[in-house]
Amino acid sequence: MEFIHGGDIYTEGVLKGRELIDFSSNINPLGVPKSFKDNIEEALANVTRYPDVKYRELIGQLKEYIASVPLSDENLILGNGAAEVIDLAISSFKNILIAVPSFAEYEEDAVKWNSNIMYSYLSEDMEYDYEDIYSKLNEVDALVIANPNNPSGNVIDKKSFEKIINFCEENNKTIIIDEAFIEFTGRKVQSFIDEVHSYKCLFIIRALTKFFALPGIRFGFGVCRNTELINKLKKRQNPWNINCFAETAAKYVLKDKEYIEKSMKWIEEEKKYLPEMLKTIPFIHKVYNTNSNYVLCKLKGITGEDLYHKCMEQGVVIRRAGNFRGLDDSFVRFAIKDRALNLTLLDALNKIS
């Protein structure tokens, strides 16, 4: 099977005893929050017993984290990573519209569940084509869209999206919005969490994976006012799908203000710095605007495959983007890391130039 994700440091790295710098995976470079490390003994103490099958404390902590919206327990669904929630949500609809290029698992899940798939392609500037999305809504049951989008880093323009939300609300359609990277935008108002209170059609998916640098614990969640849909999805889940380490992590990292503030400061500085510096690399034709912790680039005079191998020779892993629908091997994606690591990437690229 073709490797469709970033983060494959195993094939050429771990399994060969080689240490690589991974710019293919979009994880917070500040690493695991100290608040989780300091309390990991609490998780170990709970290993010998089953979690609360209803996860009442965990749900309470999530409601506190997104406190701007009054939610009941029935408005949340917990997943073994955002991937479980995405899969469950997509499985419920026969006809799906996906805004592309985007996270490959949206399409993989739709294919797995034999859904009919339509696509709405981003513009040349990697922005959503709102008129195209609107024109296709009559033919589908649900829209799958990311905010911000991966790999392009664009966010949903709320004013342009309003007509789409209203249509879906009035015509019993669902909008699945993947907000796995939303914290990296640095703007709470960019999220659609607040709109959940007003619109039953919205299904928001979030995770601890990216911003809190915890992909290994597998924890994500969905927020939706459509309790009928939430209950339908819950019935398809196995019990105890969230382990005690994920429970403990959520308990502490969601209220770790120091980590959150430090992360916000880092991303605001580096998502300005790295894209500007990438524009100076001769073989990079275009650097697309980003609102997240990664940046999409179009190459000239070199393929993504060639650049991948040349970077690998220097111990740097990048993300070829040619397997995102709508892109080809002239596109690559770089994670945005801390200044020292970003300089390492730039040094590697300049040596290739």
Residue pairs with C-beta under 8 A, 6 or more apart in sequence:
2 323
3 11
4 104
4 105
4 108
4 323
5 104
6 22
6 24
6 25
6 26
6 319
6 333
6 335
7 22
7 24
7 25
7 27
7 215
8 24
8 317
9 20
9 22
9 25
9 317
12 18
12 20
12 312
12 317
13 19
13 20
13 317
18 315
19 315
20 312
20 315
20 316
20 317
21 315
21 316
21 317
21 341
21 344
21 345
22 317
22 335
23 311
23 316
23 317
23 318
23 319
23 334
23 335
23 337
23 341
23 345
24 317
24 318
24 319
24 333
24 335
25 319
25 335
26 150
26 181
26 210
26 292
26 293
26 294
26 335
26 336
27 209
27 210
27 213
27 215
27 335
28 210
28 211
28 212
28 213
28 263
28 293
29 213
29 266
29 337
29 338
29 341
30 213
30 259
30 262
30 263
30 266
30 338
31 213
32 212
32 213
32 214
33 212
33 213
33 252
33 253
33 256
33 259
34 256
34 259
35 252
35 253
35 255
35 256
35 259
36 212
36 214
36 248
36 249
36 252
36 253
38 252
39 248
39 251
39 252
40 245
40 248
42 248
43 244
43 245
43 247
43 248
43 249
46 244
46 247
46 248
47 244
50 240
51 240
51 242
51 243
51 244
51 247
52 58
53 239
53 240
54 73
55 78
55 242
55 247
56 73
57 247
57 251
58 78
58 242
58 247
58 250
58 251
59 73
59 76
59 78
61 250
61 251
61 254
61 255
62 76
62 221
62 250
62 254
63 71
63 73
63 76
64 254
64 255
65 254
65 255
66 193
66 223
68 188
68 193
68 194
69 193
69 194
69 196
69 197
69 223
70 197
71 196
71 223
74 227
74 230
74 231
75 196
75 223
75 224
75 225
75 227
75 230
76 221
76 222
76 223
76 230
77 85
77 88
77 221
77 222
77 224
77 230
77 233
77 234
77 237
78 85
78 219
78 220
78 221
78 241
78 242
79 85
79 88
79 219
79 220
79 221
79 222
79 237
79 241
79 242
80 218
80 219
80 220
80 241
80 242
81 207
81 209
81 215
81 218
81 219
81 220
82 178
82 180
82 205
82 206
82 207
82 209
82 220
82 221
83 105
83 220
84 220
84 237
84 241
85 205
85 220
85 221
85 222
85 233
86 105
86 106
86 109
86 176
86 178
86 205
87 105
87 109
87 112
88 222
88 233
88 236
88 237
89 142
89 174
89 176
89 203
89 205
89 222
89 233
90 96
90 106
90 109
90 110
90 113
90 115
90 142
90 144
90 176
91 109
91 112
91 113
91 236
92 142
92 174
92 229
92 232
92 233
93 115
93 140
93 141
93 142
93 174
94 115
94 116
94 141
95 115
95 116
95 118
95 139
95 140
95 141
95 142
96 106
96 110
96 115
96 116
96 117
96 118
96 140
96 141
96 142
96 143
96 144
97 117
97 118
97 119
97 120
97 133
97 136
97 137
97 139
97 140
97 142
97 143
97 144
98 106
98 107
98 110
98 117
98 118
98 119
98 120
98 143
98 144
98 145
99 119
99 120
99 122
99 128
99 133
99 143
99 144
99 145
99 146
99 149
100 107
100 119
100 120
100 121
100 122
100 324
100 325
100 326
101 121
101 122
101 149
101 151
101 152
101 321
101 324
101 325
101 326
101 327
102 144
102 145
102 146
102 149
102 150
102 151
102 324
102 325
103 146
103 150
103 178
104 323
104 324
104 325
106 144
106 178
107 117
107 325
110 117
110 144
111 117
116 140
118 136
118 139
118 140
119 325
119 326
120 128
120 129
120 132
120 133
120 136
121 129
121 132
121 326
122 128
122 129
122 149
122 152
122 154
122 326
123 129
125 288
125 289
126 149
126 152
126 153
126 154
126 288
126 289
126 296
127 154
127 157
128 145
128 149
128 154
128 156
128 157
128 160
128 161
130 157
130 160
130 161
130 163
130 164
133 143
133 145
133 164
134 163
134 164
134 167
137 143
137 164
137 167
137 168
137 171
137 173
138 171
140 173
141 173
141 174
142 173
142 174
142 175
142 176
143 164
143 168
143 173
143 174
143 175
143 176
144 176
144 178
145 156
145 175
145 176
145 177
145 178
146 177
146 178
146 179
146 180
146 181
147 155
147 156
147 177
147 178
147 179
147 182
147 190
147 191
147 192
148 154
148 155
148 181
148 182
148 184
148 185
148 190
148 290
148 291
148 292
149 155
150 180
150 181
150 292
150 294
151 294
151 296
151 319
151 321
151 324
151 327
151 331
151 333
152 288
152 290
152 296
153 288
153 289
153 290
153 291
153 292
153 294
153 295
153 296
154 288
154 289
154 290
154 291
155 185
155 190
155 291
156 177
156 190
156 192
158 192
164 175
165 175
165 195
165 199
165 201
165 202
167 173
168 174
168 175
168 199
168 201
169 199
169 200
169 201
172 201
173 201
174 201
174 202
174 203
174 226
174 229
175 201
175 202
175 203
176 203
176 205
177 192
177 202
177 203
177 204
177 205
178 205
179 191
179 192
179 193
179 204
179 205
179 206
180 205
180 206
180 207
180 209
180 210
180 220
181 210
181 211
181 292
181 293
182 190
182 191
182 206
183 210
183 211
183 260
183 263
184 210
184 211
184 267
184 271
184 291
184 292
184 293
185 291
185 292
186 264
186 267
186 268
190 291
191 204
192 202
192 204
193 204
193 223
195 202
196 202
196 204
196 223
196 224
196 225
197 225
199 225
200 224
200 225
200 226
201 226
202 224
202 225
203 222
203 223
203 224
203 226
203 229
204 222
204 223
204 224
205 220
205 221
205 222
205 223
206 220
206 221
206 222
206 223
207 219
207 220
207 221
208 214
208 217
208 219
208 220
208 246
208 249
208 250
208 253
209 215
209 219
209 220
210 293
211 263
212 249
212 253
212 259
214 249
214 253
217 243
217 245
217 246
217 249
218 243
218 246
219 242
219 246
219 249
219 250
222 230
222 233
224 230
253 259
266 338
267 293
267 336
269 339
270 293
270 336
270 337
270 338
270 339
270 342
271 290
271 291
271 292
271 293
271 295
271 336
273 339
273 342
274 295
274 334
274 336
274 342
274 345
274 346
275 287
275 289
275 290
275 295
277 342
277 346
278 284
278 287
278 295
278 297
278 334
278 346
278 349
279 287
281 346
281 349
281 350
281 353
282 301
282 353
283 299
283 300
283 301
283 302
283 307
283 352
283 353
284 297
284 298
284 299
284 300
284 349
285 297
285 298
285 299
285 300
285 330
286 297
286 298
287 295
287 296
287 297
288 295
288 296
288 297
288 298
290 296
290 336
292 336
293 335
293 336
294 319
294 333
294 334
294 335
294 336
295 333
295 334
295 336
296 321
296 331
296 332
296 333
297 331
297 332
297 333
297 334
298 330
298 331
299 307
299 330
299 331
299 332
300 330
302 352
303 329
303 330
304 320
304 321
304 322
304 329
304 330
304 331
304 332
305 320
305 322
305 329
307 318
307 320
307 332
307 352
308 318
308 320
308 332
310 352
311 317
311 318
311 348
311 349
311 352
314 348
314 351
316 344
316 345
316 348
318 332
318 333
318 334
319 332
319 333
319 334
319 335
320 329
320 331
320 332
321 327
321 331
321 332
321 333
322 328
322 329
322 330
322 331
324 331
334 345
336 342
337 345
